[in-house]
């Protein structure tokens, strides 16, 4: 594809990310490609995604240099601008990022030469009974050494709002939307509706709705299921609920999940992809829906999600199973699938490394 403008989202606290940013800028300069830094908090504040991509000149490719948190910041911008996003891995988990820092130039060459696959990822969007705002004075308490908070989400002007459907907010989430308590001694009490029907009223530390992409993030830590990022679903998970039913529920993408704060509940913080975006009071509600837009992530080869899951989660085999025999890393199929199984998606195997711009075995550490 023609790359005319690159937007850089850099983890400013990592020296290797700053060094990699210089490599990307040099690559762009050699090829007369415009390059702009975005979302860097240089003015001491944060701007909306629309303002950030406008100030960067509407880049058609956003490159993130950091870990999964940096990728989430880039994804927020890419979704707003319908840009491609390429994640360079400088983090500790790396479920979202695509390439090691040593291969950043090779990856950019692959994008320019169209030797890539564009992977669509499901996003969440939100409607609410009121605009989301953070009360004054909370930002200083919740910053914990991080940068300033994002501004309140804007109201969308491209779709009707009001009545039973609430206010449409211009916000997307790649990982999750979380409602959580603000005070340690006061849990949140929330009624949860799936597809218009009351599921249950929860008293809990938090309640979250995740995408399949976000199933390996907070949802996983809260005991939720691991879901393939190729799936289409909304995953609801309660966090430390005071009730016997503490299981996750996986809803279809056309089944909305609405959470209403009950009359006796404490105040509820709303976080979207880990960023505090507002506070709900008693009687307020928020609806979480599959977004009509998708994130377009750059992939340079087939994604071996389950291999990455085994590696990044440091999964080990049961000692009793190991005693009974060794399992091969890939299902030992060397012939083409029969016609009735031709629709199946299987990893390409270790020989696929030779077709990538870098060798994963040499870059893993």
N, C-alpha and C positions, 0 to 999 in steps of 0.2 A: 504494500500500500504506500501511497505518498504520505510521508510524514512531513508536514509543513511547520508544525509548532509543537514543542515538548513542554509540558509542565512538570516541575520537579517538586516532590514532597519529601523532605529530608528530615531524618531524626537528628536534630541538632545536638543531642547529647552524646552522640557516638562519633569518635574521630574517624572511624572507617567509613561512616556514612558521608561525612563531609569530604573525605578524599574521593569517594566514589562519585559524588556530585560533580567534582572537578573533571572527572573522566567523562561523564555524560555531557558536560558543557563543551569539552574539547571535541567530542564526537560530533556534536551539533555544529560547532563552528567550522569544522573541516568540511561539512556537507551543506553549509549555508542553511541550516535549519534553525529557526528561532527557538529560544529556550528561556523560560521564565520560572523563577522560584515562586511558589504559592503556599499559602497557609503557614507562614513562618513567624507570625506574631511580631514582626519588627516594629509595628507601631504601638505595641503594648496592648492591643485589643484583638478581638476575633471578629470576622465578618461572616456573612451568610455564604453558602456555597455559590450562589449566583454571583455575588460581589467578587468572590475570590477568583472564579474562572473568568469573569469579565476583566478583572485587573491583569490576568495572565494572558489575555488575548484569545480566549477560547481555544486552548490546546486540543489537538486531535489525539494526542497520546500523553497520558500521565504516567510518569515513572516514580515509584515510591522506593525510597532507600531507607530501610529499617526493618522492623519486625512486622508482626500482624497488626499491631496498633497503628503503625504508620500506614500500612496498606488500607486500613479502615478509613483513615483520613482521606487518602487518595480516592478510595471507592466512592466516598460521599461527593467528591468533586466530579468524578467521572460520570456518576449517575445523573448529576445535574446537567452536564454538558453533552451527554451521550458520547463520551470519549472512550477510547480503549485505555485499559490500565494494565501496566506491567509492574509486578512486584519483585524487587531485588532483595534477597534474603540476607538480613543482618541481625536477625532476632534469635530467640532461644527455642521457639516452638516451630513456627514456619508452616502452618497449614495453608495459609493463603498466598504467601509469596512463591514466586515461580523459579527464579534463577539465583545461583550464587554470585557474589559480588565480582568474583574473578571472571565471570562470563558476561558482564554487562554489555560490553561492546559487541560481542557476538550475538547477543540477544537483540540489540538494537538493529544490527545488520539483518537479522532474520525478519524483524518486523518490516523493515524497509523493502526487503526482497520478497515479502509475502510468503515466507516459509513458516507460517504460524497457523494455529487454529484459534478461532474466537469462541470462547466458552461463555455461554449465557448463564448467569447466576440469578436466582430468585431474590427479590428485594421485598421488604415490608414497607407499608405506608400507614399513616395514622389519621384518624378523625377523632375529635374530642368534643365534649360538651362546652368547652371554653378554650381560649387561647392559652398556650403553655407559657408560663413566665416563672423566673426564679426570684423569690423575694429578696429585697435588698439586704445586704449583710451576709447572705449565705455563701457568696463566692469566696470570701476570705476564709471561711471555715472549712470549705470543701476542696480547696485547691491542692493541698498536700504537696506543694512544691512544683505542681504542674503549671502549664500555661493558663491563661484566662479562659473563662467559659465561652462557649459558643453563644451567639445571640438567640433570643427566643425564635422558634420556627415561625416563618411567615404563613399567612393564610393564602391558600391557593386561589388565584383569580380565574383559572381556566375551567373550573367546575362549580356547580351550585353548592351552597352551604346552607345549613339551618334546618329547622324542623327536627324530625326524629333522627336525622342523619348527622347532626352536629356540624362542626367546623372542619373543613378539609385543610390539613396542615401540609405545607411544602417541606416534607421531610421523608427520608428513606433510611432504612436500616438493612445492612447486609448480614449482620449477626443476630441482633435481638433487640426487643423492646422490653424494658424491665420496670416494674413498679415495686418499690422497696421502702421499708420504714426509714424514718429520719431520726427516730429516737430509740436507743437500745431497749428501754423499758416499755415501749409501746409498739406492739405489732400492728400491722395493717390488716384491716378487715375488708375483704373485697368479694363481691359477687361476680362469678365468672360465667359468661354466656357463650356457648358455642353454637353457631348457626342459628341464633335467635332463641335458643332454649337454655334455661338455667342449668348449668352442670352442678355447681355447688358454691357455697359461700365459704371462703377460706379466711382463717386467722393465721398469718404467716410472717416470716421475715421479709419475703419478697415473692413475687409472681413474675414469670417471664414467658414471653412468646418468642421463639427462635425460628430462624430459617434452617433448612438442611445444612447450609454453610456454617451457621452458628451453633450447630449441634455439638461441635467439638470445643466450644468455648465455655461460657458461663453455664449453659444448659447442661453440658457434660459434668462440670464440677458439682452441679446441684443434683446429679443422679439421673439426668435425662438420657435418652437413647442416642447412640451414634447413628446418623442418617447420611446416606450417600448425598453428596452435593448435587448429583444429577437428578435427585428426586424432587417432587413438588409437594410441599407440605408445610403446615404451620405446627410447631411443636410447643405445647403448653406444659410448663413445669412449675410446680410450687416449690418454694425454698423453705425448709423447716416449718411445715404447716402443723398446727395444733389440731390434728384430726387423723383418723385411721387411714383414710385414703390419701396417700402421698405420691401417687404414680403420675407419670407424664401422660398426656393425651396427644395423639398425633391426628390433626385435622386435615381435611382436604384443602387445596388451595382456594377453593371458592366458598369455604366455610369461615366466615369472620369470627374473630374472638374479641368479645367486648368485656371490659373489666370496670365495674362500678364500685366506687368507694362507699362503704356503708356508713350509716349515720353516727355510729360510735367509734369509728376508726380514728387512729392518729393520722397526721399528715403523711402524704405519699409522694416520694420523689419519683420522677419519670426520667429514666436514662435510656438513651438510644445509642446503640453501639458503644456503650461505656461512657458516654458524655451526658452529664446532667442537663436536661433541657427544660424542666419545669417541675412544679409542685401542684398536686391535686388536693383539694379539700373534701370534706364530707359531702356526698351527693354528686360529686363530679364523676365523669366516666371517660374512658378512652377506648376506641375501637381500633383493632389491628387487622390489617388486610394485606393480601398479596398485592404488590404494586403492579400497575400495568407496564411499567418500564423494567428493563433488566440491566444488570451490570454486565459489561462486555470485557471479560478478562482475557489477556493474551496467554496462550499456551503454546509452547514450542514443541510439544510432543504429547503423547497420550499421558493423562494424569493417572498414576497408580495410587489412588486414594487409600486403598487398604494396605498397600505396602508402606505408605507414609504413616498411616495410623499405627501399624506395627512398630515402625522405627521410632516415631516421635513420642509415642506413649510407652516406649520401652517394654512392649509386651514380650513375655517369655512363655515357653511351652510348659505344660504340666510335667513335673518330674516323672510321674507314672507313665505318661504318654511317651516321653523321650526314651524311657526304658524299653518300651515296646516297639521302637523303630524310629527312623529318621524321616521327617517330612521334607519333600523338595520345596523350594521357594515358590515355584509356579506349578499350576496344574499341568501334568506332562502330556500335552497335546501337541503333536507336530504336524497333523494333517488338517486341511481346511474343514470347517464345520459342515455337517450335512445340511441340506436345504431347510429342514424344519428348525434348525438352530442357527441359521445364518444371521438372525437379528441380534444375537447375544453380543454383549460388550465384554471383552476379556483383555487383560494386559498383554502387551506385545512381547513381553519377555526381556531378558537381559540384552539380547542383541539389538534392541531398540536404541541403546545408548549410542551406538555408532552413528545414528541418524540425527542426533541432537547437536546443537552448536557447542556443547561441552560434554565432558565425560562425567556423569554423576559420581562414579566410583572415585575419581581423582579429586572431586571437590567436596566430598563428604568428610566432615570432621566432627 
